[in-house]
Amino acid sequence: MIIALLLVLSLFIVVNFANCDIIFAPIKGLMFGALYNDEIFDEETEHTIQVLLFFFSVNFIWSTFKE
């Protein structure tokens, strides 16, 4: 219950302060954990945070651009 509450709270924080895409996906099986990744391209960097909570995956994806 506490983990679900923290997940929802972090979702609202990210939506309010960052311009990102949020993807919800079901998982066939049980998983628990988190992942952070950066994809560096010529003029932008794509950031990904993936949170896995038992049967669900929540992905936050946003980009930052070089000036």
PDB file of N, CA, C and O in Angstrom, chain B, residues numbered from 101:
ATOM      1  N   MET B 101       0.824  -1.200   0.000  1.00  0.00           N
ATOM      2  CA  MET B 101       0.000   0.000   0.000  1.00  0.00           C
ATOM      3  C   MET B 101       0.864   1.257   0.000  1.00  0.00           C
ATOM      4  O   MET B 101       0.590   2.213  -0.726  1.00  0.00           O
ATOM      5  N   ILE B 102       1.907   1.243   0.822  1.00  0.00           N
ATOM      6  CA  ILE B 102       2.783   2.409   0.907  1.00  0.00           C
ATOM      7  C   ILE B 102       3.543   2.609  -0.400  1.00  0.00           C
ATOM      8  O   ILE B 102       3.751   3.740  -0.838  1.00  0.00           O
ATOM      9  N   ILE B 103       3.957   1.503  -1.021  1.00  0.00           N
ATOM     10  CA  ILE B 103       4.685   1.603  -2.290  1.00  0.00           C
ATOM     11  C   ILE B 103       3.782   2.181  -3.374  1.00  0.00           C
ATOM     12  O   ILE B 103       4.226   3.014  -4.164  1.00  0.00           O
ATOM     13  N   ALA B 104       2.535   1.756  -3.424  1.00  0.00           N
ATOM     14  CA  ALA B 104       1.598   2.293  -4.411  1.00  0.00           C
ATOM     15  C   ALA B 104       1.361   3.785  -4.186  1.00  0.00           C
ATOM     16  O   ALA B 104       1.263   4.548  -5.147  1.00  0.00           O
ATOM     17  N   LEU B 105       1.269   4.201  -2.937  1.00  0.00           N
ATOM     18  CA  LEU B 105       1.085   5.616  -2.615  1.00  0.00           C
ATOM     19  C   LEU B 105       2.302   6.436  -3.047  1.00  0.00           C
ATOM     20  O   LEU B 105       2.153   7.524  -3.604  1.00  0.00           O
ATOM     21  N   LEU B 106       3.505   5.916  -2.792  1.00  0.00           N
ATOM     22  CA  LEU B 106       4.714   6.607  -3.231  1.00  0.00           C
ATOM     23  C   LEU B 106       4.814   6.678  -4.748  1.00  0.00           C
ATOM     24  O   LEU B 106       5.278   7.681  -5.292  1.00  0.00           O
ATOM     25  N   LEU B 107       4.384   5.631  -5.433  1.00  0.00           N
ATOM     26  CA  LEU B 107       4.395   5.630  -6.895  1.00  0.00           C
ATOM     27  C   LEU B 107       3.450   6.692  -7.452  1.00  0.00           C
ATOM     28  O   LEU B 107       3.814   7.416  -8.379  1.00  0.00           O
ATOM     29  N   VAL B 108       2.255   6.793  -6.904  1.00  0.00           N
ATOM     30  CA  VAL B 108       1.296   7.805  -7.351  1.00  0.00           C
ATOM     31  C   VAL B 108       1.799   9.200  -7.035  1.00  0.00           C
ATOM     32  O   VAL B 108       1.648  10.107  -7.854  1.00  0.00           O
ATOM     33  N   LEU B 109       2.387   9.390  -5.879  1.00  0.00           N
ATOM     34  CA  LEU B 109       2.940  10.690  -5.514  1.00  0.00           C
ATOM     35  C   LEU B 109       4.071  11.097  -6.456  1.00  0.00           C
ATOM     36  O   LEU B 109       4.124  12.245  -6.898  1.00  0.00           O
ATOM     37  N   SER B 110       4.964  10.179  -6.762  1.00  0.00           N
ATOM     38  CA  SER B 110       6.051  10.502  -7.698  1.00  0.00           C
ATOM     39  C   SER B 110       5.510  10.785  -9.090  1.00  0.00           C
ATOM     40  O   SER B 110       6.066  11.615  -9.810  1.00  0.00           O
ATOM     41  N   LEU B 111       4.439  10.113  -9.482  1.00  0.00           N
ATOM     42  CA  LEU B 111       3.807  10.372 -10.778  1.00  0.00           C
ATOM     43  C   LEU B 111       3.305  11.811 -10.856  1.00  0.00           C
ATOM     44  O   LEU B 111       3.543  12.488 -11.856  1.00  0.00           O
ATOM     45  N   PHE B 112       2.616  12.289  -9.822  1.00  0.00           N
ATOM     46  CA  PHE B 112       2.119  13.658  -9.817  1.00  0.00           C
ATOM     47  C   PHE B 112       3.254  14.677  -9.804  1.00  0.00           C
ATOM     48  O   PHE B 112       3.147  15.721 -10.445  1.00  0.00           O
ATOM     49  N   ILE B 113       4.327  14.396  -9.093  1.00  0.00           N
ATOM     50  CA  ILE B 113       5.469  15.310  -9.053  1.00  0.00           C
ATOM     51  C   ILE B 113       6.111  15.420 -10.427  1.00  0.00           C
ATOM     52  O   ILE B 113       6.415  16.523 -10.882  1.00  0.00           O
ATOM     53  N   VAL B 114       6.320  14.298 -11.088  1.00  0.00           N
ATOM     54  CA  VAL B 114       6.947  14.310 -12.407  1.00  0.00           C
ATOM     55  C   VAL B 114       6.057  15.016 -13.428  1.00  0.00           C
ATOM     56  O   VAL B 114       6.550  15.794 -14.244  1.00  0.00           O
ATOM     57  N   VAL B 115       4.769  14.754 -13.389  1.00  0.00           N
ATOM     58  CA  VAL B 115       3.852  15.382 -14.355  1.00  0.00           C
ATOM     59  C   VAL B 115       3.812  16.894 -14.167  1.00  0.00           C
ATOM     60  O   VAL B 115       3.718  17.629 -15.150  1.00  0.00           O
ATOM     61  N   ASN B 116       3.879  17.369 -12.943  1.00  0.00           N
ATOM     62  CA  ASN B 116       3.783  18.800 -12.689  1.00  0.00           C
ATOM     63  C   ASN B 116       5.066  19.566 -12.989  1.00  0.00           C
ATOM     64  O   ASN B 116       4.994  20.735 -13.366  1.00  0.00           O
ATOM     65  N   PHE B 117       6.226  18.954 -12.836  1.00  0.00           N
ATOM     66  CA  PHE B 117       7.481  19.691 -12.960  1.00  0.00           C
ATOM     67  C   PHE B 117       8.297  19.343 -14.200  1.00  0.00           C
ATOM     68  O   PHE B 117       9.238  20.067 -14.524  1.00  0.00           O
ATOM     69  N   ALA B 118       7.980  18.288 -14.888  1.00  0.00           N
ATOM     70  CA  ALA B 118       8.764  17.902 -16.067  1.00  0.00           C
ATOM     71  C   ALA B 118       7.830  17.681 -17.247  1.00  0.00           C
ATOM     72  O   ALA B 118       6.707  17.200 -17.091  1.00  0.00           O
ATOM     73  N   ASN B 119       8.307  18.037 -18.412  1.00  0.00           N
ATOM     74  CA  ASN B 119       7.555  17.798 -19.640  1.00  0.00           C
ATOM     75  C   ASN B 119       7.955  16.422 -20.152  1.00  0.00           C
ATOM     76  O   ASN B 119       8.933  16.288 -20.887  1.00  0.00           O
ATOM     77  N   CYS B 120       7.193  15.395 -19.760  1.00  0.00           N
ATOM     78  CA  CYS B 120       7.594  14.039 -20.120  1.00  0.00           C
ATOM     79  C   CYS B 120       6.387  13.216 -20.548  1.00  0.00           C
ATOM     80  O   CYS B 120       5.235  13.564 -20.287  1.00  0.00           O
ATOM     81  N   ASP B 121       6.701  12.107 -21.216  1.00  0.00           N
ATOM     82  CA  ASP B 121       5.686  11.126 -21.582  1.00  0.00           C
ATOM     83  C   ASP B 121       5.646  10.063 -20.502  1.00  0.00           C
ATOM     84  O   ASP B 121       6.682   9.664 -19.970  1.00  0.00           O
ATOM     85  N   ILE B 122       4.444   9.608 -20.181  1.00  0.00           N
ATOM     86  CA  ILE B 122       4.267   8.555 -19.185  1.00  0.00           C
ATOM     87  C   ILE B 122       3.596   7.380 -19.871  1.00  0.00           C
ATOM     88  O   ILE B 122       2.543   7.529 -20.491  1.00  0.00           O
ATOM     89  N   ILE B 123       4.212   6.207 -19.758  1.00  0.00           N
ATOM     90  CA  ILE B 123       3.695   5.003 -20.394  1.00  0.00           C
ATOM     91  C   ILE B 123       3.431   3.960 -19.318  1.00  0.00           C
ATOM     92  O   ILE B 123       4.322   3.615 -18.543  1.00  0.00           O
ATOM     93  N   PHE B 124       2.187   3.456 -19.277  1.00  0.00           N
ATOM     94  CA  PHE B 124       1.814   2.368 -18.383  1.00  0.00           C
ATOM     95  C   PHE B 124       1.760   1.085 -19.205  1.00  0.00           C
ATOM     96  O   PHE B 124       1.223   1.079 -20.312  1.00  0.00           O
ATOM     97  N   ALA B 125       2.314   0.002 -18.671  1.00  0.00           N
ATOM     98  CA  ALA B 125       2.302  -1.265 -19.399  1.00  0.00           C
ATOM     99  C   ALA B 125       2.174  -2.420 -18.406  1.00  0.00           C
ATOM    100  O   ALA B 125       2.774  -2.391 -17.332  1.00  0.00           O
ATOM    101  N   PRO B 126       1.387  -3.439 -18.772  1.00  0.00           N
ATOM    102  CA  PRO B 126       1.312  -4.628 -17.917  1.00  0.00           C
ATOM    103  C   PRO B 126       2.539  -5.511 -18.131  1.00  0.00           C
ATOM    104  O   PRO B 126       3.186  -5.447 -19.175  1.00  0.00           O
ATOM    105  N   ILE B 127       2.845  -6.324 -17.145  1.00  0.00           N
ATOM    106  CA  ILE B 127       3.967  -7.250 -17.210  1.00  0.00           C
ATOM    107  C   ILE B 127       3.423  -8.665 -17.044  1.00  0.00           C
ATOM    108  O   ILE B 127       2.592  -8.921 -16.173  1.00  0.00           O
ATOM    109  N   LYS B 128       3.897  -9.577 -17.885  1.00  0.00           N
ATOM    110  CA  LYS B 128       3.521 -10.990 -17.735  1.00  0.00           C
ATOM    111  C   LYS B 128       4.510 -11.639 -16.773  1.00  0.00           C
ATOM    112  O   LYS B 128       5.560 -12.132 -17.187  1.00  0.00           O
ATOM    113  N   GLY B 129       4.173 -11.634 -15.514  1.00  0.00           N
ATOM    114  CA  GLY B 129       5.055 -12.169 -14.486  1.00  0.00           C
ATOM    115  C   GLY B 129       5.175 -11.184 -13.346  1.00  0.00           C
ATOM    116  O   GLY B 129       4.410 -10.222 -13.274  1.00  0.00           O
ATOM    117  N   LEU B 130       6.120 -11.407 -12.455  1.00  0.00           N
ATOM    118  CA  LEU B 130       6.339 -10.527 -11.310  1.00  0.00           C
ATOM    119  C   LEU B 130       7.708  -9.876 -11.420  1.00  0.00           C
ATOM    120  O   LEU B 130       8.714 -10.558 -11.617  1.00  0.00           O
ATOM    121  N   MET B 131       7.744  -8.548 -11.292  1.00  0.00           N
ATOM    122  CA  MET B 131       9.008  -7.819 -11.295  1.00  0.00           C
ATOM    123  C   MET B 131       8.921  -6.698 -10.265  1.00  0.00           C
ATOM    124  O   MET B 131       7.848  -6.159  -9.994  1.00  0.00           O
ATOM    125  N   PHE B 132      10.068  -6.366  -9.705  1.00  0.00           N
ATOM    126  CA  PHE B 132      10.145  -5.262  -8.764  1.00  0.00           C
ATOM    127  C   PHE B 132      11.499  -4.600  -8.947  1.00  0.00           C
ATOM    128  O   PHE B 132      12.533  -5.262  -8.859  1.00  0.00           O
ATOM    129  N   GLY B 133      11.501  -3.285  -9.204  1.00  0.00           N
ATOM    130  CA  GLY B 133      12.766  -2.585  -9.363  1.00  0.00           C
ATOM    131  C   GLY B 133      12.592  -1.279 -10.109  1.00  0.00           C
ATOM    132  O   GLY B 133      11.477  -0.835 -10.381  1.00  0.00           O
ATOM    133  N   ALA B 134      13.735  -0.672 -10.436  1.00  0.00           N
ATOM    134  CA  ALA B 134      13.728   0.602 -11.141  1.00  0.00           C
ATOM    135  C   ALA B 134      14.943   0.664 -12.061  1.00  0.00           C
ATOM    136  O   ALA B 134      15.940  -0.022 -11.836  1.00  0.00           O
ATOM    137  N   LEU B 135      14.848   1.499 -13.108  1.00  0.00           N
ATOM    138  CA  LEU B 135      15.918   1.647 -14.087  1.00  0.00           C
ATOM    139  C   LEU B 135      15.991   3.107 -14.512  1.00  0.00           C
ATOM    140  O   LEU B 135      14.965   3.764 -14.690  1.00  0.00           O
ATOM    141  N   TYR B 136      17.208   3.607 -14.672  1.00  0.00           N
ATOM    142  CA  TYR B 136      17.424   4.942 -15.236  1.00  0.00           C
ATOM    143  C   TYR B 136      18.381   4.796 -16.404  1.00  0.00           C
ATOM    144  O   TYR B 136      19.394   4.107 -16.285  1.00  0.00           O
ATOM    145  N   ASN B 137      18.079   5.437 -17.547  1.00  0.00           N
ATOM    146  CA  ASN B 137      18.902   5.309 -18.738  1.00  0.00           C
ATOM    147  C   ASN B 137      18.959   6.640 -19.484  1.00  0.00           C
ATOM    148  O   ASN B 137      17.989   7.399 -19.500  1.00  0.00           O
ATOM    149  N   ASP B 138      20.113   6.912 -20.103  1.00  0.00           N
ATOM    150  CA  ASP B 138      20.296   8.073 -20.979  1.00  0.00           C
ATOM    151  C   ASP B 138      20.680   7.593 -22.369  1.00  0.00           C
ATOM    152  O   ASP B 138      21.588   6.775 -22.517  1.00  0.00           O
ATOM    153  N   GLU B 139      19.994   8.096 -23.385  1.00  0.00           N
ATOM    154  CA  GLU B 139      20.367   7.872 -24.788  1.00  0.00           C
ATOM    155  C   GLU B 139      20.881   9.195 -25.311  1.00  0.00           C
ATOM    156  O   GLU B 139      20.127  10.166 -25.371  1.00  0.00           O
ATOM    157  N   ILE B 140      22.156   9.260 -25.692  1.00  0.00           N
ATOM    158  CA  ILE B 140      22.756  10.510 -26.146  1.00  0.00           C
ATOM    159  C   ILE B 140      22.794  10.518 -27.668  1.00  0.00           C
ATOM    160  O   ILE B 140      23.388   9.639 -28.293  1.00  0.00           O
ATOM    161  N   PHE B 141      22.148  11.529 -28.257  1.00  0.00           N
ATOM    162  CA  PHE B 141      22.139  11.731 -29.698  1.00  0.00           C
ATOM    163  C   PHE B 141      22.929  13.001 -30.009  1.00  0.00           C
ATOM    164  O   PHE B 141      23.515  13.595 -29.104  1.00  0.00           O
ATOM    165  N   ASP B 142      22.955  13.426 -31.280  1.00  0.00           N
ATOM    166  CA  ASP B 142      23.735  14.592 -31.684  1.00  0.00           C
ATOM    167  C   ASP B 142      23.338  15.859 -30.934  1.00  0.00           C
ATOM    168  O   ASP B 142      24.196  16.536 -30.368  1.00  0.00           O
ATOM    169  N   GLU B 143      22.051  16.184 -30.924  1.00  0.00           N
ATOM    170  CA  GLU B 143      21.611  17.451 -30.332  1.00  0.00           C
ATOM    171  C   GLU B 143      20.665  17.280 -29.154  1.00  0.00           C
ATOM    172  O   GLU B 143      20.184  18.273 -28.607  1.00  0.00           O
ATOM    173  N   GLU B 144      20.386  16.051 -28.750  1.00  0.00           N
ATOM    174  CA  GLU B 144      19.479  15.850 -27.624  1.00  0.00           C
ATOM    175  C   GLU B 144      19.890  14.612 -26.833  1.00  0.00           C
ATOM    176  O   GLU B 144      20.597  13.736 -27.331  1.00  0.00           O
ATOM    177  N   THR B 145      19.431  14.570 -25.604  1.00  0.00           N
ATOM    178  CA  THR B 145      19.609  13.407 -24.741  1.00  0.00           C
ATOM    179  C   THR B 145      18.231  12.967 -24.280  1.00  0.00           C
ATOM    180  O   THR B 145      17.468  13.764 -23.736  1.00  0.00           O
ATOM    181  N   GLU B 146      17.915  11.700 -24.496  1.00  0.00           N
ATOM    182  CA  GLU B 146      16.632  11.149 -24.084  1.00  0.00           C
ATOM    183  C   GLU B 146      16.832  10.398 -22.769  1.00  0.00           C
ATOM    184  O   GLU B 146      17.660   9.491 -22.685  1.00  0.00           O
ATOM    185  N   HIS B 147      16.068  10.780 -21.746  1.00  0.00           N
ATOM    186  CA  HIS B 147      16.161  10.177 -20.420  1.00  0.00           C
ATOM    187  C   HIS B 147      14.961   9.256 -20.206  1.00  0.00           C
ATOM    188  O   HIS B 147      13.848   9.557 -20.636  1.00  0.00           O
ATOM    189  N   THR B 148      15.203   8.140 -19.541  1.00  0.00           N
ATOM    190  CA  THR B 148      14.139   7.182 -19.242  1.00  0.00           C
ATOM    191  C   THR B 148      14.255   6.726 -17.797  1.00  0.00           C
ATOM    192  O   THR B 148      15.325   6.330 -17.336  1.00  0.00           O
ATOM    193  N   ILE B 149      13.134   6.791 -17.095  1.00  0.00           N
ATOM    194  CA  ILE B 149      13.024   6.167 -15.777  1.00  0.00           C
ATOM    195  C   ILE B 149      11.908   5.137 -15.876  1.00  0.00           C
ATOM    196  O   ILE B 149      10.788   5.454 -16.275  1.00  0.00           O
ATOM    197  N   GLN B 150      12.227   3.902 -15.508  1.00  0.00           N
ATOM    198  CA  GLN B 150      11.251   2.822 -15.548  1.00  0.00           C
ATOM    199  C   GLN B 150      11.100   2.266 -14.146  1.00  0.00           C
ATOM    200  O   GLN B 150      12.082   1.892 -13.504  1.00  0.00           O
ATOM    201  N   VAL B 151       9.856   2.215 -13.673  1.00  0.00           N
ATOM    202  CA  VAL B 151       9.550   1.678 -12.355  1.00  0.00           C
ATOM    203  C   VAL B 151       8.690   0.433 -12.551  1.00  0.00           C
ATOM    204  O   VAL B 151       7.628   0.491 -13.171  1.00  0.00           O
ATOM    205  N   LEU B 152       9.163  -0.694 -12.015  1.00  0.00           N
ATOM    206  CA  LEU B 152       8.457  -1.961 -12.138  1.00  0.00           C
ATOM    207  C   LEU B 152       7.914  -2.355 -10.777  1.00  0.00           C
ATOM    208  O   LEU B 152       8.659  -2.469  -9.803  1.00  0.00           O
ATOM    209  N   LEU B 153       6.612  -2.561 -10.723  1.00  0.00           N
ATOM    210  CA  LEU B 153       5.963  -2.886  -9.457  1.00  0.00           C
ATOM    211  C   LEU B 153       5.033  -4.076  -9.673  1.00  0.00           C
ATOM    212  O   LEU B 153       3.871  -3.906 -10.044  1.00  0.00           O
ATOM    213  N   PHE B 154       5.546  -5.267  -9.441  1.00  0.00           N
ATOM    214  CA  PHE B 154       4.825  -6.529  -9.549  1.00  0.00           C
ATOM    215  C   PHE B 154       4.258  -6.744 -10.950  1.00  0.00           C
ATOM    216  O   PHE B 154       4.970  -7.282 -11.798  1.00  0.00           O
ATOM    217  N   PHE B 155       3.015  -6.355 -11.240  1.00  0.00           N
ATOM    218  CA  PHE B 155       2.392  -6.619 -12.525  1.00  0.00           C
ATOM    219  C   PHE B 155       2.381  -5.408 -13.461  1.00  0.00           C
ATOM    220  O   PHE B 155       1.901  -5.524 -14.588  1.00  0.00           O
ATOM    221  N   PHE B 156       2.891  -4.256 -13.035  1.00  0.00           N
ATOM    222  CA  PHE B 156       2.793  -3.038 -13.823  1.00  0.00           C
ATOM    223  C   PHE B 156       4.158  -2.387 -14.014  1.00  0.00           C
ATOM    224  O   PHE B 156       5.039  -2.469 -13.158  1.00  0.00           O
ATOM    225  N   SER B 157       4.300  -1.740 -15.161  1.00  0.00           N
ATOM    226  CA  SER B 157       5.496  -0.955 -15.467  1.00  0.00           C
ATOM    227  C   SER B 157       5.064   0.472 -15.771  1.00  0.00           C
ATOM    228  O   SER B 157       4.119   0.693 -16.528  1.00  0.00           O
ATOM    229  N   VAL B 158       5.759   1.439 -15.179  1.00  0.00           N
ATOM    230  CA  VAL B 158       5.501   2.849 -15.444  1.00  0.00           C
ATOM    231  C   VAL B 158       6.801   3.449 -15.972  1.00  0.00           C
ATOM    232  O   VAL B 158       7.832   3.398 -15.301  1.00  0.00           O
ATOM    233  N   ASN B 159       6.749   4.018 -17.176  1.00  0.00           N
ATOM    234  CA  ASN B 159       7.932   4.594 -17.817  1.00  0.00           C
ATOM    235  C   ASN B 159       7.755   6.100 -17.953  1.00  0.00           C
ATOM    236  O   ASN B 159       6.710   6.575 -18.398  1.00  0.00           O
ATOM    237  N   PHE B 160       8.786   6.847 -17.566  1.00  0.00           N
ATOM    238  CA  PHE B 160       8.824   8.297 -17.723  1.00  0.00           C
ATOM    239  C   PHE B 160       9.922   8.596 -18.733  1.00  0.00           C
ATOM    240  O   PHE B 160      11.077   8.229 -18.516  1.00  0.00           O
ATOM    241  N   ILE B 161       9.576   9.260 -19.837  1.00  0.00           N
ATOM    242  CA  ILE B 161      10.535   9.543 -20.908  1.00  0.00           C
ATOM    243  C   ILE B 161      10.495  11.026 -21.217  1.00  0.00           C
ATOM    244  O   ILE B 161       9.427  11.585 -21.465  1.00  0.00           O
ATOM    245  N   TRP B 162      11.686  11.682 -21.202  1.00  0.00           N
ATOM    246  CA  TRP B 162      11.768  13.084 -21.569  1.00  0.00           C
ATOM    247  C   TRP B 162      13.100  13.351 -22.249  1.00  0.00           C
ATOM    248  O   TRP B 162      14.027  12.548 -22.149  1.00  0.00           O
ATOM    249  N   SER B 163      13.193  14.472 -22.937  1.00  0.00           N
ATOM    250  CA  SER B 163      14.402  14.834 -23.673  1.00  0.00           C
ATOM    251  C   SER B 163      14.932  16.180 -23.210  1.00  0.00           C
ATOM    252  O   SER B 163      14.171  17.077 -22.846  1.00  0.00           O
ATOM    253  N   THR B 164      16.249  16.302 -23.231  1.00  0.00           N
ATOM    254  CA  THR B 164      16.899  17.593 -23.010  1.00  0.00           C
ATOM    255  C   THR B 164      17.725  17.890 -24.261  1.00  0.00           C
ATOM    256  O   THR B 164      18.275  16.983 -24.885  1.00  0.00           O
ATOM    257  N   PHE B 165      17.802  19.170 -24.615  1.00  0.00           N
ATOM    258  CA  PHE B 165      18.472  19.582 -25.857  1.00  0.00           C
ATOM    259  C   PHE B 165      19.699  20.416 -25.540  1.00  0.00           C
ATOM    260  O   PHE B 165      19.712  21.195 -24.586  1.00  0.00           O
ATOM    261  N   LYS B 166      20.738  20.239 -26.361  1.00  0.00           N
ATOM    262  CA  LYS B 166      21.947  21.060 -26.235  1.00  0.00           C
ATOM    263  C   LYS B 166      21.684  22.438 -26.816  1.00  0.00           C
ATOM    264  O   LYS B 166      20.922  22.579 -27.773  1.00  0.00           O
ATOM    265  N   GLU B 167      22.299  23.429 -26.252  1.00  0.00           N
ATOM    266  CA  GLU B 167      22.103  24.807 -26.751  1.00  0.00           C
ATOM    267  C   GLU B 167      23.266  25.220 -27.608  1.00  0.00           C
ATOM    268  O   GLU B 167      23.289  26.340 -28.118  1.00  0.00           O
TER     269      GLU B 167
END
